């Protein structure tokens, strides 16, 4: 893979908080928080559904095929979101990962909410 191919793919399959917010407002994405239920309950992006990474395979039927599924976890060093995106891509879903996860979302000044899982 060339550097050009790598960066084209990177830009296609990653999204920033600003891009995600816009896509959410337009109803173009389905957002999943792949952290555990306690972390989700303590704080998450409004509108995100909680599907912890270990439970992803058994919840595939809950996911839409007509929207891009965006996964996120804690921060840039958390590998759960890219693992979720890879698993979903292997199953034929359109996917992206939120770069920097919840930490980057909050760092850009976007709000979060608390509450139980809606998975």
Backbone as XML, in Angstrom:
<?xml version="1.0"?>
<chain id="A" units="angstrom">
  <residue number="1" name="UNK">
    <atom name="N" x="0.846" y="-1.183" z="0.000"/>
    <atom name="CA" x="0.000" y="0.000" z="0.000"/>
    <atom name="C" x="0.884" y="1.237" z="0.000"/>
  </residue>
  <residue number="2" name="UNK">
    <atom name="N" x="0.571" y="2.162" z="-0.860"/>
    <atom name="CA" x="1.329" y="3.408" z="-0.921"/>
    <atom name="C" x="0.839" y="4.383" z="0.152"/>
  </residue>
  <residue number="3" name="UNK">
    <atom name="N" x="1.612" y="5.405" z="0.396"/>
    <atom name="CA" x="1.211" y="6.446" z="1.352"/>
    <atom name="C" x="-0.084" y="7.110" z="0.894"/>
  </residue>
  <residue number="4" name="UNK">
    <atom name="N" x="-0.231" y="7.315" z="-0.404"/>
    <atom name="CA" x="-1.448" y="7.941" z="-0.936"/>
    <atom name="C" x="-2.660" y="7.056" z="-0.631"/>
  </residue>
  <residue number="5" name="UNK">
    <atom name="N" x="-2.533" y="5.756" z="-0.899"/>
    <atom name="CA" x="-3.634" y="4.832" z="-0.629"/>
    <atom name="C" x="-3.976" y="4.801" z="0.860"/>
  </residue>
  <residue number="6" name="UNK">
    <atom name="N" x="-2.950" y="4.778" z="1.693"/>
    <atom name="CA" x="-3.159" y="4.752" z="3.141"/>
    <atom name="C" x="-3.946" y="5.982" z="3.611"/>
  </residue>
  <residue number="7" name="UNK">
    <atom name="N" x="-3.514" y="7.163" z="3.192"/>
    <atom name="CA" x="-4.173" y="8.375" z="3.670"/>
    <atom name="C" x="-5.563" y="8.556" z="3.074"/>
  </residue>
  <residue number="8" name="UNK">
    <atom name="N" x="-5.779" y="8.100" z="1.871"/>
    <atom name="CA" x="-7.134" y="8.123" z="1.308"/>
    <atom name="C" x="-8.061" y="7.255" z="2.147"/>
  </residue>
  <residue number="9" name="UNK">
    <atom name="N" x="-7.593" y="6.059" z="2.485"/>
    <atom name="CA" x="-8.397" y="5.140" z="3.293"/>
    <atom name="C" x="-8.619" y="5.713" z="4.691"/>
  </residue>
  <residue number="10" name="UNK">
    <atom name="N" x="-7.573" y="6.266" z="5.262"/>
    <atom name="CA" x="-7.664" y="6.847" z="6.607"/>
    <atom name="C" x="-8.739" y="7.931" z="6.646"/>
  </residue>
  <residue number="11" name="UNK">
    <atom name="N" x="-8.719" y="8.816" z="5.676"/>
    <atom name="CA" x="-9.696" y="9.904" z="5.636"/>
    <atom name="C" x="-11.113" y="9.399" z="5.378"/>
  </residue>
  <residue number="12" name="UNK">
    <atom name="N" x="-11.230" y="8.323" z="4.644"/>
    <atom name="CA" x="-12.550" y="7.775" z="4.337"/>
    <atom name="C" x="-13.190" y="7.082" z="5.540"/>
  </residue>
  <residue number="13" name="UNK">
    <atom name="N" x="-12.372" y="6.454" z="6.362"/>
    <atom name="CA" x="-12.909" y="5.617" z="7.431"/>
    <atom name="C" x="-12.759" y="6.203" z="8.829"/>
  </residue>
  <residue number="14" name="UNK">
    <atom name="N" x="-12.307" y="7.428" z="8.910"/>
    <atom name="CA" x="-12.249" y="8.117" z="10.192"/>
    <atom name="C" x="-13.077" y="9.389" z="10.089"/>
  </residue>
  <residue number="15" name="UNK">
    <atom name="N" x="-13.636" y="9.795" z="11.215"/>
    <atom name="CA" x="-14.401" y="11.033" z="11.252"/>
    <atom name="C" x="-13.972" y="11.850" z="12.459"/>
  </residue>
  <residue number="16" name="UNK">
    <atom name="N" x="-14.086" y="13.145" z="12.343"/>
    <atom name="CA" x="-13.746" y="14.054" z="13.441"/>
    <atom name="C" x="-15.014" y="14.392" z="14.219"/>
  </residue>
  <residue number="17" name="UNK">
    <atom name="N" x="-14.877" y="14.944" z="15.404"/>
    <atom name="CA" x="-16.070" y="15.356" z="16.144"/>
    <atom name="C" x="-16.962" y="16.316" z="15.356"/>
  </residue>
  <residue number="18" name="UNK">
    <atom name="N" x="-16.383" y="17.283" z="14.671"/>
    <atom name="CA" x="-17.186" y="18.243" z="13.900"/>
    <atom name="C" x="-17.929" y="17.552" z="12.756"/>
  </residue>
  <residue number="19" name="UNK">
    <atom name="N" x="-17.242" y="16.666" z="12.042"/>
    <atom name="CA" x="-17.887" y="15.918" z="10.957"/>
    <atom name="C" x="-18.999" y="15.028" z="11.494"/>
  </residue>
  <residue number="20" name="UNK">
    <atom name="N" x="-18.733" y="14.378" z="12.627"/>
    <atom name="CA" x="-19.732" y="13.498" z="13.227"/>
    <atom name="C" x="-20.962" y="14.277" z="13.656"/>
  </residue>
  <residue number="21" name="UNK">
    <atom name="N" x="-20.757" y="15.400" z="14.310"/>
    <atom name="CA" x="-21.896" y="16.204" z="14.757"/>
    <atom name="C" x="-22.784" y="16.587" z="13.583"/>
  </residue>
  <residue number="22" name="UNK">
    <atom name="N" x="-22.176" y="17.006" z="12.507"/>
    <atom name="CA" x="-22.929" y="17.377" z="11.308"/>
    <atom name="C" x="-23.676" y="16.173" z="10.729"/>
  </residue>
  <residue number="23" name="UNK">
    <atom name="N" x="-23.014" y="15.047" z="10.622"/>
    <atom name="CA" x="-23.644" y="13.834" z="10.086"/>
    <atom name="C" x="-24.786" y="13.363" z="10.978"/>
  </residue>
  <residue number="24" name="UNK">
    <atom name="N" x="-24.633" y="13.512" z="12.299"/>
    <atom name="CA" x="-25.705" y="13.136" z="13.227"/>
    <atom name="C" x="-26.916" y="14.038" z="13.023"/>
  </residue>
  <residue number="25" name="UNK">
    <atom name="N" x="-26.680" y="15.328" z="12.884"/>
    <atom name="CA" x="-27.778" y="16.272" z="12.679"/>
    <atom name="C" x="-28.532" y="15.983" z="11.384"/>
  </residue>
  <residue number="26" name="UNK">
    <atom name="N" x="-27.834" y="15.446" z="10.391"/>
    <atom name="CA" x="-28.443" y="15.107" z="9.112"/>
    <atom name="C" x="-29.032" y="13.694" z="9.090"/>
  </residue>
  <residue number="27" name="UNK">
    <atom name="N" x="-28.865" y="12.947" z="10.196"/>
    <atom name="CA" x="-29.405" y="11.594" z="10.283"/>
    <atom name="C" x="-28.692" y="10.583" z="9.401"/>
  </residue>
  <residue number="28" name="UNK">
    <atom name="N" x="-27.422" y="10.844" z="9.102"/>
    <atom name="CA" x="-26.677" y="9.986" z="8.187"/>
    <atom name="C" x="-25.914" y="8.855" z="8.856"/>
  </residue>
  <residue number="29" name="UNK">
    <atom name="N" x="-25.809" y="8.888" z="10.181"/>
    <atom name="CA" x="-24.989" y="7.896" z="10.874"/>
    <atom name="C" x="-25.747" y="7.230" z="12.018"/>
  </residue>
  <residue number="30" name="UNK">
    <atom name="N" x="-25.241" y="6.077" z="12.401"/>
    <atom name="CA" x="-25.720" y="5.344" z="13.571"/>
    <atom name="C" x="-24.506" y="5.211" z="14.470"/>
  </residue>
  <residue number="31" name="UNK">
    <atom name="N" x="-24.554" y="5.832" z="15.637"/>
    <atom name="CA" x="-23.401" y="5.927" z="16.528"/>
    <atom name="C" x="-23.432" y="4.839" z="17.590"/>
  </residue>
  <residue number="32" name="UNK">
    <atom name="N" x="-22.314" y="4.103" z="17.721"/>
    <atom name="CA" x="-22.229" y="3.091" z="18.772"/>
    <atom name="C" x="-21.042" y="3.364" z="19.685"/>
  </residue>
  <residue number="33" name="UNK">
    <atom name="N" x="-21.320" y="3.276" z="20.965"/>
    <atom name="CA" x="-20.326" y="3.386" z="22.027"/>
    <atom name="C" x="-19.958" y="1.955" z="22.392"/>
  </residue>
  <residue number="34" name="UNK">
    <atom name="N" x="-18.716" y="1.567" z="22.153"/>
    <atom name="CA" x="-18.320" y="0.179" z="22.366"/>
    <atom name="C" x="-17.655" y="-0.052" z="23.725"/>
  </residue>
  <residue number="35" name="UNK">
    <atom name="N" x="-17.743" y="0.943" z="24.599"/>
    <atom name="CA" x="-17.228" y="0.776" z="25.963"/>
    <atom name="C" x="-18.214" y="-0.050" z="26.789"/>
  </residue>
  <residue number="36" name="UNK">
    <atom name="N" x="-17.845" y="-0.413" z="27.997"/>
    <atom name="CA" x="-18.741" y="-1.221" z="28.834"/>
    <atom name="C" x="-19.951" y="-0.403" z="29.296"/>
  </residue>
  <residue number="37" name="UNK">
    <atom name="N" x="-20.961" y="-1.103" z="29.780"/>
    <atom name="CA" x="-22.232" y="-0.468" z="30.155"/>
    <atom name="C" x="-22.074" y="0.574" z="31.260"/>
  </residue>
  <residue number="38" name="UNK">
    <atom name="N" x="-21.188" y="0.336" z="32.225"/>
    <atom name="CA" x="-20.986" y="1.297" z="33.311"/>
    <atom name="C" x="-20.376" y="2.599" z="32.791"/>
  </residue>
  <residue number="39" name="UNK">
    <atom name="N" x="-19.420" y="2.495" z="31.884"/>
    <atom name="CA" x="-18.800" y="3.697" z="31.301"/>
    <atom name="C" x="-19.843" y="4.475" z="30.504"/>
  </residue>
  <residue number="40" name="UNK">
    <atom name="N" x="-20.656" y="3.753" z="29.734"/>
    <atom name="CA" x="-21.709" y="4.404" z="28.944"/>
    <atom name="C" x="-22.695" y="5.113" z="29.859"/>
  </residue>
  <residue number="41" name="UNK">
    <atom name="N" x="-23.112" y="4.447" z="30.916"/>
    <atom name="CA" x="-24.088" y="5.027" z="31.848"/>
    <atom name="C" x="-23.532" y="6.294" z="32.498"/>
  </residue>
  <residue number="42" name="UNK">
    <atom name="N" x="-22.240" y="6.301" z="32.795"/>
    <atom name="CA" x="-21.613" y="7.457" z="33.440"/>
    <atom name="C" x="-21.534" y="8.661" z="32.498"/>
  </residue>
  <residue number="43" name="UNK">
    <atom name="N" x="-21.311" y="8.398" z="31.188"/>
    <atom name="CA" x="-21.204" y="9.499" z="30.227"/>
    <atom name="C" x="-21.072" y="8.941" z="28.820"/>
  </residue>
  <residue number="44" name="UNK">
    <atom name="N" x="-21.830" y="9.537" z="27.899"/>
    <atom name="CA" x="-21.750" y="9.132" z="26.491"/>
    <atom name="C" x="-22.242" y="10.270" z="25.598"/>
  </residue>
  <residue number="45" name="UNK">
    <atom name="N" x="-21.994" y="10.118" z="24.319"/>
    <atom name="CA" x="-22.477" y="11.089" z="23.335"/>
    <atom name="C" x="-23.977" y="10.863" z="23.160"/>
  </residue>
  <residue number="46" name="UNK">
    <atom name="N" x="-24.747" y="11.942" z="23.231"/>
    <atom name="CA" x="-26.204" y="11.837" z="23.078"/>
    <atom name="C" x="-26.533" y="11.180" z="21.743"/>
  </residue>
  <residue number="47" name="UNK">
    <atom name="N" x="-27.425" y="10.221" z="21.792"/>
    <atom name="CA" x="-27.837" y="9.513" z="20.588"/>
    <atom name="C" x="-27.074" y="8.234" z="20.330"/>
  </residue>
  <residue number="48" name="UNK">
    <atom name="N" x="-25.984" y="8.033" z="21.054"/>
    <atom name="CA" x="-25.191" y="6.810" z="20.866"/>
    <atom name="C" x="-25.899" y="5.621" z="21.503"/>
  </residue>
  <residue number="49" name="UNK">
    <atom name="N" x="-25.788" y="4.488" z="20.845"/>
    <atom name="CA" x="-26.287" y="3.232" z="21.393"/>
    <atom name="C" x="-25.099" y="2.499" z="21.997"/>
  </residue>
  <residue number="50" name="UNK">
    <atom name="N" x="-25.312" y="1.866" z="23.134"/>
    <atom name="CA" x="-24.229" y="1.139" z="23.790"/>
    <atom name="C" x="-24.237" y="-0.320" z="23.349"/>
  </residue>
  <residue number="51" name="UNK">
    <atom name="N" x="-23.189" y="-0.697" z="22.651"/>
    <atom name="CA" x="-22.972" y="-2.095" z="22.304"/>
    <atom name="C" x="-21.505" y="-2.388" z="22.639"/>
  </residue>
  <residue number="52" name="UNK">
    <atom name="N" x="-21.258" y="-2.877" z="23.864"/>
    <atom name="CA" x="-19.874" y="-3.170" z="24.246"/>
    <atom name="C" x="-19.213" y="-4.110" z="23.236"/>
  </residue>
  <residue number="53" name="UNK">
    <atom name="N" x="-17.955" y="-3.897" z="22.973"/>
    <atom name="CA" x="-17.241" y="-4.663" z="21.959"/>
    <atom name="C" x="-17.444" y="-6.172" z="22.094"/>
  </residue>
  <residue number="54" name="UNK">
    <atom name="N" x="-17.359" y="-6.758" z="23.303"/>
    <atom name="CA" x="-17.548" y="-8.207" z="23.398"/>
    <atom name="C" x="-18.956" y="-8.676" z="22.988"/>
  </residue>
  <residue number="55" name="UNK">
    <atom name="N" x="-19.922" y="-7.755" z="22.954"/>
    <atom name="CA" x="-21.300" y="-8.107" z="22.606"/>
    <atom name="C" x="-21.665" y="-7.733" z="21.170"/>
  </residue>
  <residue number="56" name="UNK">
    <atom name="N" x="-20.702" y="-7.240" z="20.404"/>
    <atom name="CA" x="-20.982" y="-6.727" z="19.069"/>
    <atom name="C" x="-21.570" y="-7.787" z="18.139"/>
  </residue>
  <residue number="57" name="UNK">
    <atom name="N" x="-20.949" y="-8.955" z="18.081"/>
    <atom name="CA" x="-21.382" y="-10.001" z="17.149"/>
    <atom name="C" x="-22.839" y="-10.397" z="17.365"/>
  </residue>
  <residue number="58" name="UNK">
    <atom name="N" x="-23.261" y="-10.494" z="18.624"/>
    <atom name="CA" x="-24.637" y="-10.939" z="18.883"/>
    <atom name="C" x="-25.661" y="-9.812" z="18.720"/>
  </residue>
  <residue number="59" name="UNK">
    <atom name="N" x="-25.213" y="-8.605" z="18.415"/>
    <atom name="CA" x="-26.120" y="-7.467" z="18.236"/>
    <atom name="C" x="-26.139" y="-6.930" z="16.808"/>
  </residue>
  <residue number="60" name="UNK">
    <atom name="N" x="-25.603" y="-7.667" z="15.877"/>
    <atom name="CA" x="-25.536" y="-7.203" z="14.493"/>
    <atom name="C" x="-26.918" y="-6.914" z="13.913"/>
  </residue>
  <residue number="61" name="UNK">
    <atom name="N" x="-27.917" y="-7.660" z="14.336"/>
    <atom name="CA" x="-29.267" y="-7.463" z="13.789"/>
    <atom name="C" x="-29.873" y="-6.118" z="14.205"/>
  </residue>
  <residue number="62" name="UNK">
    <atom name="N" x="-29.325" y="-5.477" z="15.222"/>
    <atom name="CA" x="-29.817" y="-4.169" z="15.674"/>
    <atom name="C" x="-29.232" y="-3.011" z="14.859"/>
  </residue>
  <residue number="63" name="UNK">
    <atom name="N" x="-28.281" y="-3.322" z="14.009"/>
    <atom name="CA" x="-27.564" y="-2.271" z="13.293"/>
    <atom name="C" x="-28.130" y="-2.059" z="11.891"/>
  </residue>
  <residue number="64" name="UNK">
    <atom name="N" x="-28.277" y="-0.791" z="11.501"/>
    <atom name="CA" x="-28.816" y="-0.496" z="10.168"/>
    <atom name="C" x="-27.773" y="-0.700" z="9.075"/>
  </residue>
  <residue number="65" name="UNK">
    <atom name="N" x="-28.240" y="-1.123" z="7.935"/>
    <atom name="CA" x="-27.345" y="-1.281" z="6.784"/>
    <atom name="C" x="-27.440" y="-0.081" z="5.848"/>
  </residue>
  <residue number="66" name="UNK">
    <atom name="N" x="-28.375" y="0.830" z="6.125"/>
    <atom name="CA" x="-28.563" y="1.994" z="5.250"/>
    <atom name="C" x="-27.910" y="3.262" z="5.793"/>
  </residue>
  <residue number="67" name="UNK">
    <atom name="N" x="-27.134" y="3.146" z="6.855"/>
    <atom name="CA" x="-26.416" y="4.288" z="7.417"/>
    <atom name="C" x="-24.984" y="3.874" z="7.711"/>
  </residue>
  <residue number="68" name="UNK">
    <atom name="N" x="-24.115" y="4.855" z="7.794"/>
    <atom name="CA" x="-22.746" y="4.585" z="8.217"/>
    <atom name="C" x="-22.751" y="4.406" z="9.731"/>
  </residue>
  <residue number="69" name="UNK">
    <atom name="N" x="-22.145" y="3.343" z="10.195"/>
    <atom name="CA" x="-22.035" y="3.097" z="11.629"/>
    <atom name="C" x="-20.710" y="3.677" z="12.101"/>
  </residue>
  <residue number="70" name="UNK">
    <atom name="N" x="-20.788" y="4.563" z="13.074"/>
    <atom name="CA" x="-19.586" y="5.185" z="13.634"/>
    <atom name="C" x="-19.374" y="4.626" z="15.030"/>
  </residue>
  <residue number="71" name="UNK">
    <atom name="N" x="-18.200" y="4.056" z="15.256"/>
    <atom name="CA" x="-17.865" y="3.502" z="16.574"/>
    <atom name="C" x="-16.934" y="4.465" z="17.305"/>
  </residue>
  <residue number="72" name="UNK">
    <atom name="N" x="-17.071" y="4.460" z="18.635"/>
    <atom name="CA" x="-16.130" y="5.235" z="19.441"/>
    <atom name="C" x="-15.920" y="4.560" z="20.781"/>
  </residue>
  <residue number="73" name="UNK">
    <atom name="N" x="-14.797" y="4.907" z="21.406"/>
    <atom name="CA" x="-14.501" y="4.433" z="22.761"/>
    <atom name="C" x="-13.899" y="5.598" z="23.553"/>
  </residue>
  <residue number="74" name="UNK">
    <atom name="N" x="-12.921" y="5.353" z="24.368"/>
    <atom name="CA" x="-12.405" y="6.351" z="25.305"/>
    <atom name="C" x="-11.648" y="7.502" z="24.653"/>
  </residue>
  <residue number="75" name="UNK">
    <atom name="N" x="-10.562" y="7.164" z="23.954"/>
    <atom name="CA" x="-9.647" y="8.193" z="23.449"/>
    <atom name="C" x="-8.814" y="7.636" z="22.297"/>
  </residue>
  <residue number="76" name="UNK">
    <atom name="N" x="-7.854" y="8.395" z="21.853"/>
    <atom name="CA" x="-7.042" y="8.015" z="20.696"/>
    <atom name="C" x="-6.267" y="6.717" z="20.926"/>
  </residue>
  <residue number="77" name="UNK">
    <atom name="N" x="-5.957" y="6.380" z="22.168"/>
    <atom name="CA" x="-5.184" y="5.168" z="22.436"/>
    <atom name="C" x="-6.065" y="3.940" z="22.665"/>
  </residue>
  <residue number="78" name="UNK">
    <atom name="N" x="-7.357" y="4.110" z="22.704"/>
    <atom name="CA" x="-8.281" y="2.991" z="22.910"/>
    <atom name="C" x="-8.471" y="2.260" z="21.576"/>
  </residue>
  <residue number="79" name="UNK">
    <atom name="N" x="-8.235" y="0.972" z="21.565"/>
    <atom name="CA" x="-8.304" y="0.194" z="20.321"/>
    <atom name="C" x="-9.659" y="-0.461" z="20.087"/>
  </residue>
  <residue number="80" name="UNK">
    <atom name="N" x="-10.613" y="-0.291" z="21.001"/>
    <atom name="CA" x="-11.908" y="-0.966" z="20.836"/>
    <atom name="C" x="-12.690" y="-0.444" z="19.628"/>
  </residue>
  <residue number="81" name="UNK">
    <atom name="N" x="-12.689" y="0.852" z="19.390"/>
    <atom name="CA" x="-13.454" y="1.414" z="18.270"/>
    <atom name="C" x="-12.942" y="0.926" z="16.917"/>
  </residue>
  <residue number="82" name="UNK">
    <atom name="N" x="-11.619" y="0.931" z="16.671"/>
    <atom name="CA" x="-11.174" y="0.395" z="15.388"/>
    <atom name="C" x="-11.429" y="-1.110" z="15.252"/>
  </residue>
  <residue number="83" name="UNK">
    <atom name="N" x="-11.340" y="-1.851" z="16.355"/>
    <atom name="CA" x="-11.664" y="-3.283" z="16.297"/>
    <atom name="C" x="-13.132" y="-3.482" z="15.928"/>
  </residue>
  <residue number="84" name="UNK">
    <atom name="N" x="-14.006" y="-2.682" z="16.517"/>
    <atom name="CA" x="-15.437" y="-2.772" z="16.192"/>
    <atom name="C" x="-15.670" y="-2.426" z="14.730"/>
  </residue>
  <residue number="85" name="UNK">
    <atom name="N" x="-15.041" y="-1.362" z="14.253"/>
    <atom name="CA" x="-15.202" y="-0.952" z="12.858"/>
    <atom name="C" x="-14.715" y="-2.051" z="11.918"/>
  </residue>
  <residue number="86" name="UNK">
    <atom name="N" x="-13.597" y="-2.684" z="12.243"/>
    <atom name="CA" x="-13.081" y="-3.768" z="11.415"/>
    <atom name="C" x="-14.062" y="-4.935" z="11.370"/>
  </residue>
  <residue number="87" name="UNK">
    <atom name="N" x="-14.557" y="-5.347" z="12.525"/>
    <atom name="CA" x="-15.517" y="-6.465" z="12.572"/>
    <atom name="C" x="-16.769" y="-6.153" z="11.754"/>
  </residue>
  <residue number="88" name="UNK">
    <atom name="N" x="-17.259" y="-4.926" z="11.881"/>
    <atom name="CA" x="-18.457" y="-4.536" z="11.130"/>
    <atom name="C" x="-18.181" y="-4.468" z="9.630"/>
  </residue>
  <residue number="89" name="UNK">
    <atom name="N" x="-17.021" y="-3.943" z="9.256"/>
    <atom name="CA" x="-16.662" y="-3.886" z="7.838"/>
    <atom name="C" x="-16.576" y="-5.295" z="7.255"/>
  </residue>
  <residue number="90" name="UNK">
    <atom name="N" x="-16.038" y="-6.221" z="8.022"/>
    <atom name="CA" x="-15.954" y="-7.613" z="7.576"/>
    <atom name="C" x="-17.334" y="-8.228" z="7.358"/>
  </residue>
  <residue number="91" name="UNK">
    <atom name="N" x="-18.340" y="-7.697" z="8.039"/>
    <atom name="CA" x="-19.728" y="-8.175" z="7.900"/>
    <atom name="C" x="-20.493" y="-7.381" z="6.845"/>
  </residue>
  <residue number="92" name="UNK">
    <atom name="N" x="-19.818" y="-6.448" z="6.175"/>
    <atom name="CA" x="-20.443" y="-5.718" z="5.084"/>
    <atom name="C" x="-21.092" y="-4.391" z="5.453"/>
  </residue>
  <residue number="93" name="UNK">
    <atom name="N" x="-20.892" y="-3.921" z="6.678"/>
    <atom name="CA" x="-21.452" y="-2.640" z="7.092"/>
    <atom name="C" x="-20.569" y="-1.494" z="6.611"/>
  </residue>
  <residue number="94" name="UNK">
    <atom name="N" x="-21.189" y="-0.326" z="6.389"/>
    <atom name="CA" x="-20.446" y="0.911" z="6.133"/>
    <atom name="C" x="-20.008" y="1.426" z="7.501"/>
  </residue>
  <residue number="95" name="UNK">
    <atom name="N" x="-18.724" y="1.708" z="7.659"/>
    <atom name="CA" x="-18.216" y="2.066" z="8.985"/>
    <atom name="C" x="-17.250" y="3.246" z="8.947"/>
  </residue>
  <residue number="96" name="UNK">
    <atom name="N" x="-17.165" y="3.880" z="10.107"/>
    <atom name="CA" x="-16.144" y="4.877" z="10.398"/>
    <atom name="C" x="-15.839" y="4.791" z="11.887"/>
  </residue>
  <residue number="97" name="UNK">
    <atom name="N" x="-14.713" y="5.368" z="12.252"/>
    <atom name="CA" x="-14.314" y="5.473" z="13.655"/>
    <atom name="C" x="-14.217" y="6.946" z="14.004"/>
  </residue>
  <residue number="98" name="UNK">
    <atom name="N" x="-14.708" y="7.316" z="15.179"/>
    <atom name="CA" x="-14.542" y="8.683" z="15.669"/>
    <atom name="C" x="-13.119" y="8.836" z="16.186"/>
  </residue>
  <residue number="99" name="UNK">
    <atom name="N" x="-12.339" y="9.676" z="15.520"/>
    <atom name="CA" x="-10.949" y="9.891" z="15.924"/>
    <atom name="C" x="-10.902" y="10.513" z="17.318"/>
  </residue>
  <residue number="100" name="UNK">
    <atom name="N" x="-10.153" y="9.908" z="18.197"/>
    <atom name="CA" x="-9.977" y="10.456" z="19.537"/>
    <atom name="C" x="-11.081" y="10.108" z="20.507"/>
  </residue>
  <residue number="101" name="UNK">
    <atom name="N" x="-12.129" y="9.444" z="20.027"/>
    <atom name="CA" x="-13.193" y="8.964" z="20.896"/>
    <atom name="C" x="-13.890" y="10.047" z="21.710"/>
  </residue>
  <residue number="102" name="UNK">
    <atom name="N" x="-14.404" y="9.622" z="22.843"/>
    <atom name="CA" x="-15.156" y="10.515" z="23.725"/>
    <atom name="C" x="-14.305" y="11.693" z="24.196"/>
  </residue>
  <residue number="103" name="UNK">
    <atom name="N" x="-13.033" y="11.445" z="24.461"/>
    <atom name="CA" x="-12.146" y="12.519" z="24.938"/>
    <atom name="C" x="-12.048" y="13.649" z="23.910"/>
  </residue>
  <residue number="104" name="UNK">
    <atom name="N" x="-11.904" y="13.316" z="22.643"/>
    <atom name="CA" x="-11.797" y="14.337" z="21.601"/>
    <atom name="C" x="-13.131" y="15.062" z="21.408"/>
  </residue>
  <residue number="105" name="UNK">
    <atom name="N" x="-14.233" y="14.311" z="21.473"/>
    <atom name="CA" x="-15.581" y="14.896" z="21.372"/>
    <atom name="C" x="-15.746" y="15.980" z="22.434"/>
  </residue>
  <residue number="106" name="UNK">
    <atom name="N" x="-15.426" y="15.624" z="23.686"/>
    <atom name="CA" x="-15.544" y="16.579" z="24.789"/>
    <atom name="C" x="-14.533" y="17.711" z="24.643"/>
  </residue>
  <residue number="107" name="UNK">
    <atom name="N" x="-13.347" y="17.392" z="24.159"/>
    <atom name="CA" x="-12.304" y="18.389" z="23.969"/>
    <atom name="C" x="-12.701" y="19.477" z="22.979"/>
  </residue>
  <residue number="108" name="UNK">
    <atom name="N" x="-13.598" y="19.145" z="22.069"/>
    <atom name="CA" x="-14.088" y="20.132" z="21.096"/>
    <atom name="C" x="-15.290" y="20.906" z="21.645"/>
  </residue>
  <residue number="109" name="UNK">
    <atom name="N" x="-15.656" y="20.618" z="22.890"/>
    <atom name="CA" x="-16.730" y="21.366" z="23.530"/>
    <atom name="C" x="-18.125" y="20.818" z="23.296"/>
  </residue>
  <residue number="110" name="UNK">
    <atom name="N" x="-18.214" y="19.613" z="22.711"/>
    <atom name="CA" x="-19.530" y="19.020" z="22.482"/>
    <atom name="C" x="-20.015" y="18.330" z="23.748"/>
  </residue>
  <residue number="111" name="UNK">
    <atom name="N" x="-21.322" y="18.369" z="23.941"/>
    <atom name="CA" x="-21.884" y="17.860" z="25.187"/>
    <atom name="C" x="-22.039" y="16.338" z="25.187"/>
  </residue>
  <residue number="112" name="UNK">
    <atom name="N" x="-22.202" y="15.831" z="26.395"/>
    <atom name="CA" x="-22.454" y="14.413" z="26.617"/>
    <atom name="C" x="-23.671" y="14.305" z="27.527"/>
  </residue>
  <residue number="113" name="UNK">
    <atom name="N" x="-24.118" y="13.085" z="27.718"/>
    <atom name="CA" x="-25.224" y="12.858" z="28.647"/>
    <atom name="C" x="-24.928" y="11.622" z="29.472"/>
  </residue>
  <residue number="114" name="UNK">
    <atom name="N" x="-25.727" y="11.428" z="30.501"/>
    <atom name="CA" x="-25.602" y="10.251" z="31.349"/>
    <atom name="C" x="-26.905" y="9.474" z="31.291"/>
  </residue>
  <residue number="115" name="UNK">
    <atom name="N" x="-26.836" y="8.250" z="31.735"/>
    <atom name="CA" x="-28.052" y="7.452" z="31.768"/>
    <atom name="C" x="-27.794" y="6.021" z="31.368"/>
  </residue>
  <residue number="116" name="UNK">
    <atom name="N" x="-28.821" y="5.199" z="31.519"/>
    <atom name="CA" x="-28.673" y="3.768" z="31.242"/>
    <atom name="C" x="-28.534" y="3.472" z="29.747"/>
  </residue>
  <residue number="117" name="UNK">
    <atom name="N" x="-28.065" y="2.283" z="29.495"/>
    <atom name="CA" x="-27.867" y="1.828" z="28.118"/>
    <atom name="C" x="-29.181" y="1.684" z="27.388"/>
  </residue>
  <residue number="118" name="UNK">
    <atom name="N" x="-29.158" y="2.027" z="26.102"/>
    <atom name="CA" x="-30.329" y="1.866" z="25.242"/>
    <atom name="C" x="-30.069" y="0.775" z="24.213"/>
  </residue>
  <residue number="119" name="UNK">
    <atom name="N" x="-29.124" y="-0.118" z="24.505"/>
    <atom name="CA" x="-28.774" y="-1.151" z="23.529"/>
    <atom name="C" x="-29.814" y="-2.229" z="23.462"/>
  </residue>
</chain>
